[in-house]
Amino acid sequence: MRIISPARLSECYAKHPDSKTALKLWEARIKEVSIQTLHDVKNLYNSADIIGNNRVIFDIKGNHYRIITVVVIRTQTVYIRWVGPHSEYDKINAHTI
């Protein structure tokens, strides 16, 4: 899959260096897969949550970090909408960001 806005990942690990390894692993794994349904994402990451409107939330590093994405299957594209620690995630609306 192709990732749009990967700079959001590096912005996160610049602020939170302990997230770098986990975010890099997520990025590498997403780039190497091809999916047919959103449930394929769930099979790849069993801790991922599908919340509607093609939005998928990934728990990273034991749920210390979250990535909010929009997954477009037709174009095999993952749009990163937000990346950050769980404490900041609790302050936003994942459905609208």
JOBELQUI-V352520 format. One line per field, one symbol per residue. ss: DSSP state (~ for helix, > for strand, _ for the rest). burial: b if it has 16 or more other ideal C-beta (glycine too) atoms within 10 Angstrom, else e. A space follows every 50 residues. Layout:
ss = ???
burial = ???
This chain:
ss = _>>>__~~~~~~~~~_~~~~~~~~~~~~~~~______~~~~~~~____>> >>__>>>>>>____>>>>>>>>____>>>>>>>>>~~~~________
burial = bebbebebbeebbeebeebeebbeebbeebeeeebeeeeebeeebeebee eeeebbbbbbbeeebbbbbebeeeeeebbbbbbbbeeebeeeebeee
